[in-house]
């Protein structure tokens, strides 16, 4: 190599090194690699709730059925992850995006992106949940998990997790970032003892839950009131019927909430002014339908599981064992009176 060529090569190298260290604006053109460690954090009360509500030997069948149904919900296993990196200045524009099949509860990824500050948003288990989609992702503060808009919707098919983390990628440093993803949906189960009631069939729906979730701000939205069709679980327990649903959380409770409980005919003003509801439709031998609205005054939080035990009566009404639930009963309910519920 000639002396002139060597001299030019040294000059080019020096200019390149200086270009990545002059000012912040120039640093944005210099890429570096760093390690991101992802861990799913499942914080739930499911085990405690099952042990508390289903403590009798006869409840084992019901408990096992609920555990099976929720095995893909309350799990710290992630199938897919969506990793998004946004500008923290100007209009929080999406700068870099990656998707991976994780198939684990922990994983590490090495990324190679320009040196700068980022707002990082991460999601897990959205890919297999057809009811949900990640939309408006061009900017961090508009990125939202949106539920399909329908009058009646099925339950979520997986527990999904989200995280947000400000990141400052610095030049010339070996950096490692730990990202913990937390569950963003929840579940409910209703167990009804129908022995002696004469009820031929029961269908259950839930309502009062969020419709979308802002990932960056960790904020739920309640744009309309969807009806969630609960799934009936297969039980080998005579007289017991169990329904469960998986959905977004409810609204937060207010300190002024007042509960009114009346034993007969199981009517409470809080049933129609509750945070969320369970709608029970019992079909009798003569074909008539009794509607029971169970109104919850306690909020349903992300990652939470709530189990309600109830008893059915000869008029088709259902009364919960938890006195905090308000109850409203309509005998000879007609489906035409409500366009939201299709039995």
Protein Blocks (a to p, Z undefined) as FASTA:
>chain_A
ZZklmmmmmmmmmmmmmmmmmbmmlmmmpccddddddddddddfklmmmmmmmmcfklmm
mmmmmmmmmmmmmccbdfbdcdddddfehjopafbdcdddfkpabdcddddddddddddd
ddehklmmmkbccehklbmklgccdddddfbdcddfbdcddddddddddehiacdddddd
ddfbdcddddddfehnlpabdcdddehiafbdcfklopacdfbccdddddddddddehia
cddddddddddddfklccdddfbgoiafklmmcfbdcddddddfkopacddddddfbdcd
ehiacdddddddfkopacdfblkbccdddehiafklpmkbcZZ
